[in-house]
Amino acid sequence: MTETLDSIKIDELKAAIDRGLGSTKERQLIAASEVADLLLDIRLLLAEDEAELESSPLN
């Protein structure tokens, strides 16, 4: 069975990326901790989606 992200989750992921990029667009250097924070935010959103899939009655 193929599992896909719904459009709401994709919009949330895009918004997280846009926030991260928006706060760094004027700078040439970005701290590694800022990149790690952005990646963790995206990872958490994906993990929430995965947990919802695992708990759905269809599985």
C-alpha positions as CSV (number, residue, x, y, z in Angstrom):
1,M,0.0,0.0,0.0
2,T,1.4,3.4,-1.0
3,E,1.1,6.1,1.7
4,T,1.2,9.7,0.7
5,L,1.2,13.0,2.6
6,D,-2.0,15.0,2.4
7,S,-2.1,18.5,1.1
8,I,-2.5,20.0,4.6
9,K,0.6,18.3,5.8
10,I,2.5,19.4,2.7
11,D,1.3,23.0,3.3
12,E,2.6,22.8,6.9
13,L,6.0,21.5,5.7
14,K,6.2,24.3,3.1
15,A,5.3,26.9,5.8
16,A,8.0,25.6,8.1
17,I,10.6,25.8,5.3
18,D,9.4,29.3,4.3
19,R,9.7,30.5,7.9
20,G,13.2,29.1,8.2
21,L,14.3,30.6,4.9
22,G,12.6,33.9,5.5
23,S,14.6,34.5,8.7
24,T,17.9,33.8,7.0
25,K,17.5,35.2,3.5
26,E,19.4,38.4,4.2
27,R,22.5,36.7,5.7
28,Q,25.3,34.9,3.9
29,L,26.1,32.6,6.8
30,I,23.6,30.5,8.8
31,A,24.5,28.8,12.0
32,A,24.4,25.1,12.0
33,S,22.1,25.2,15.0
34,E,19.5,27.2,12.9
35,V,19.7,24.6,10.1
36,A,19.3,21.8,12.7
37,D,16.3,23.5,14.2
38,L,14.6,23.8,10.8
39,L,15.3,20.1,10.0
40,L,14.0,19.1,13.4
41,D,10.8,21.1,12.8
42,I,10.3,19.3,9.5
43,R,11.1,15.9,11.0
44,L,8.5,16.5,13.8
45,L,5.8,17.3,11.2
46,L,6.6,14.2,9.3
47,A,6.7,12.1,12.5
48,E,3.3,13.3,13.4
49,D,2.0,12.3,10.0
50,E,3.6,8.9,10.4
51,A,2.0,8.4,13.8
52,E,-1.4,9.2,12.4
53,L,-1.0,6.7,9.6
54,E,0.1,4.0,12.1
55,S,-2.9,4.6,14.4
56,S,-5.5,4.7,11.6
57,P,-8.0,1.8,11.7
58,L,-7.0,0.8,8.2
59,N,-3.6,-0.5,9.3
